[in-house]
Amino acid sequence: MPASLYAARLSSIPVERREAQVAGGTTAYWVYGPEHAATTIIAVHGFRGEHHGLEPVVAFLPDVRVISPDLPGFGETPPLPGKEHDLGAYAGWLTEFAGAVAPGAVILGHSFGSIVASAAVAGGLETPRLILINPIGAPALAGPKGVMTRLAVMYYALGARLPERIGTALLRNGLIVRVMSITMAKTSDPELRRFIHDQHDTYFSRFADREVLHDAFVTSVSHDVRAFAPVIEVPTLLIAAQRDDITPIEDERRLATMFPDAELVEIAEVGHLIHYETPAEAAGAIRRFLRIPATSRA
């Protein structure tokens, strides 16, 4: 779907940038949609991304209030002061953030955000429902792209160990970012591929520093949703891709059985970029799960 269509839809949705003082620091977040909407979702983006990445899904939820923060250390949110950015820190941050800005909101996580959201809900974050898009449902090092993941481990370790200027330049290298983008994109639509590459070129290197990036990467490959699924009692929606190179669809199907109450929606002909390539399908699954009536703009 052409990027211009996402932009046209987003332009008609009200959005406001706000800040919250949580977890000892300042979190930048964006509120989309009607202030008094019947449904509020807190949406947690993936590794190396920031709030813009989930905007295509937001574009197909015009009547839902979506609160989309930048994770600590990414986008416009500074790192958590004095803390290692491990899973405990991110889950604690999300729990405090949700309690401060939208208690009782539906929690949504994409990719790395699925791990953070699951850990937070398993740890006591109260939410009526949980939504996971491209959930990390198996160890990254064991996936079909395990060799690529091991190369990524070496890449991030090297970026952290080299002299700061050289290491940071390596981590922000545009050619490497483009290779990542090409590897993940499955669409053959040239306009959509250009949009995806532009998104990654623009937002994939907006991390605060190489230390927080390395911490977050280690966290992302050291955990997966399986550890938390059995204790998450709220109804959970998994939106998975049949061509995901990070978590194969067979592992997503097994993951769905680990939750006490979970529904799996599979999307064909897409990989780890559901939020870019098939946002309308993702939004439709979310509407059905939350029992939100379809609108003429949905």
N, C-alpha and C positions, 0 to 999 in steps of 0.2 A: 504494500500500500504506500503511495507516495508520501514523503515526509510532509509536504505542504498540507495534506489533509489533516494530519495530527495538529499542525500549527493552527489551522482554521478552527478546529474544534476547541483547542486550548484557549484561543483568543476570546471565546465567549464564556469561559469559566472564570469567575472571580478568583484572584490569588493574592495573598498578602504574606510578606516575609515578616517573621517574628523571631524573638529570642527568648530563651528560658534559662534560668540559672539552676542547673542540676548537676549532681555528681562533682561538685566543686568547680565547675567551669560553666562556660556559656555554650549553649546549643542553638545553632541557627536552624529554623524550620519554616516550612511554607504551608499555608492553609489554603486548600483549593475547595471551591464549591460553596454552597449556601451555608452561612454560619449556623443556621438552625435546622439543618438537614436531619432527617429521621435517623440516618446511619452515619457514624463516624468511623473512619479507618485510620490507624497509624501505620504508615508504610515504611519499611526498613529496606534500604537499597543494598546492593551487593558489593563485593570487594573491589576496591579501586574506583568505584563509581561515586555518585552523589545523587541528590534528590531528582535531578533532571532525568535520570535514567528511567524512572517509573512514570514520567509524564504521559507517554503514549497510552498507558492503561488508564490513567486519570482522565484522559481526553474522552474515554468511552463511559465514564461514570459522572456525568455532569450534575446529577442530582444528589451525589454523595459528598459528604465532607471528608476530604482526605488530608491528613496531616503528615507531611513528609519531611523528616529531619535529615540533615547531613550527619552521618556517623562521626563521632569524635576522631579528629585527625584527618578528615576528608572534607572537600568542598570548603564551606565557610565556617565549619565548626572546628575550633582549635583542639589540640589533643587534651586528654584529661590530665590535669596537673598532678605531677608526682606519682603517676600510676603506669604500670606496664599494661599495654593494651591487649590483654588476654581475654578469654571468653567470659571469665567472671566479671571483669571490668565492663565489658560491653553489655552483658546481660543486666548487671546492676544499673548501668546508665539507662538502659531502655525502661526498666521497671520504674526508676525514679522519674524519667521523662514522661511516661504515660500517666503516672499519678499526678504530675504537676499540670499537664496541659489538657488531658482528656481521659479522666478515670472511666473505666468501663468500655473503652473503645475496642472495636475489633482490631486484632493485631495481624499485620501482613508482613511477610518477609520474603525477599527474593534472593536466591543463591546463598551467599554468605549471610545475608539477612535472615535466611530461613534457620540457620544455626543459632544466631543471636536471639531471634524471636522464640524459637522452641526452648532454648535454655532458660530464657526469662519466664515463659509461661510455666515450664516445669518447676521453676524455682519459686513460683508463687504470684507472678504477675496475673492479676485478675482480668479476664476478658471473656465475653460470651462466646466468641468463636475465633478460630485461628486459621489463617490462609497462608499457604506456602507455595510460591511460584518457583519452578526449577529447584525444588528442595535438594539439598546435598544429602542423599540417602545412602551413601556408601563411602568408604575411605577413598579420597581422591587419588592416592597413590596406587590403588588397585583397579582403577577404572580403565576403559579401553585406551585412554590417552595417558596411562601411567608413566610412560617414558617421557612424554612432554611435561608431565607434572614434575618429574624428577629434575628435568632441565630447568623448570621454573624455580624449584627449590635452590638449585645452584645459582641461578640468576639473581634471586633476591638476597641470597647469602653474600654473593660477590658484591652486590650493590651496597650492602651494609658494611662490608669490610674494607673496601677501597677508600682512599682518601675522599673526604666528604664531597668535594666539588665533582670529582670524577665519578664517584658512586652515584650521586644524585642525577648527574647527566645520563648515566647508563640507565637508571630506572625510569627516566623521562624520555628516553630515546624514541623518537617518532617512528622509526622503522620497526622497532620491536613492538610498539603498540599496534602498528598496522598489521603485523603478522598475527598478533593475538586476535585482532578484529576479523581478519580474513578466515582464520581457523574456526572461529565460533559461528560466523554467519553461514546460514544454509540456503537462504533465498537466492533465486536466480534473477530476481528483479533488479536491474541495474540502478534504478532510482532509489530503491530501498537500501541496497548495499551502500550507495554513496552516503545516504543518511546515517546508517550504522557506523560507517568509518568516520564520518564527521563528528558524531557523538563521542566516539572513543578518542578521536584526536583532540576534541575540545575539553572533555571532562575526565578522561582516564588518568591524568597526571596531576590532578588537583589535590594531592596529598600534602600534609603539612611538612613532613620530613621523612627521611629514609628509615629512621628508627621506628616510627609508628607504622609505616608501610610494612616493614619486616615483621613486626609483632602481629599485625593483622593477618599477614599471609601465613605465618606459622600457625596462628589460631585457625585459619580457614582450612588448612590441610591436616590439622591434628584432631578435628572433631567432625561429627556429622549428626544428623537429626535422629538416627537410630537410638542413641543413648538416652534421648528424652521422650521419645514417642510413647513408651508404655505408661508413663505417669501423667501424660496430658489427657485430662478427662473431658475437656470441652470439645464440641464438634469441630473437626479439622478438615479443611479442603486442601488437597494436593493437586496442583496444576503442573503436569509433567509433560516433557517433550519426548516424542518417540525417537528422536535422533540426537539426544543429548549426549555429548562426548564425556561429560564429567560424571554424571550418574546415569548409567544405562536404564532403559525403561523397565527391564526385568527387576532391577534393584528398587525402582520406585514402586513397582507393584508389591514387592515384599515389604517395603517400608509402610505402605498403606495398611497392611495387616497387623502392624505392630501397635497401632493406635487403638485405644478402646472404642473410638467412634470417629472414623475417617472415611472420606469419599475421595476417590481418585478420578481426575479428569485428564485424559490423554489428548495431546494435540499432535497431529501427524505433520510430517514434512517440516519440522522445525527443531532446532537444537537448544542451546543454552540461552538463547536470546528471545524467549517468548515475549518479553516486555517490549521488544522492538519489532519483531516480525509478525506476531499474531496478538496484538493487544486487544483487539475487538473480541476474539475468542476467549481470552483470559477474563476480560470484563464481563462477558456473558456468563461464564462459569461462576464468577463472583456474585453476580446478580441472582442467579438461581440458588446458590448456596445461602445467601443472606435473605432470600425471598423478597428482593427488591423488584417491583414491577418494571417491565421494560418501558422505555420512553421513546418518543419519535426520534430522539437524538442518540439513543444508546447504540 
